[in-house]
Amino acid sequence: MKYDLVIAGVIKKNAGRSRYGIVLNGKASWLSWKSFTYLCILARHAKIVRISWVHEDILEPQNVARCIYALRKEIGVPDLIENDKHGGYRINPKYTFKVTEAALELIERG
């Protein structure tokens, strides 16, 4: 199956900063740790927990809007992440995606 988004979990070091890999529409992109973490949490809830909307309290209550804004900007596809105007966020269901084991392991290790 071809996926629109693959959350790979590959790490690239650049000038002392780590970036975390995803593939979106066939193009590799590198995210900050915070953006990568948010994306993995949203994906994990959609695929494993089977809860599509993730409330901001699960993510980080104080900075969620700013971090989601940064994630959308880093990804370059604003409609990939939706919000329900009540503090809930999810990956837009029109996108197919998968999360690799490596990505989940990175998140669990923190």
Phi, psi and omega in degrees: 000140177268131180253147174287326184225130173237120178266102193272321181083012177287139182254135176236128178262134180217115179053043177081359180248136178269142175235151188239132192273141169223163173235121182237120182052041177081001183245128179288138175225156181238129184246157171291164180301315182297314179296317179299317179298312179301314181298318179295320179296315178298317181292317181299317180294324180289319186270316188263311183280339180066030173247114186284321180268129179249121181287148183302333178297330178285326181282294180176099192305329189273333187235017189300310184302316179295319181290322177294321176301313179297319178299312179301319180294316180296321181286322180084009177231089188302328184275003177295322180252125179252156169231157184258011180068009177234022179091010179253143179228152176202164171281130181307126183296346179287345179263133173269145182207161171219156179241126180283160176301322180300319180294316180296321177297319177301317182293317181296325179286334179073000000 
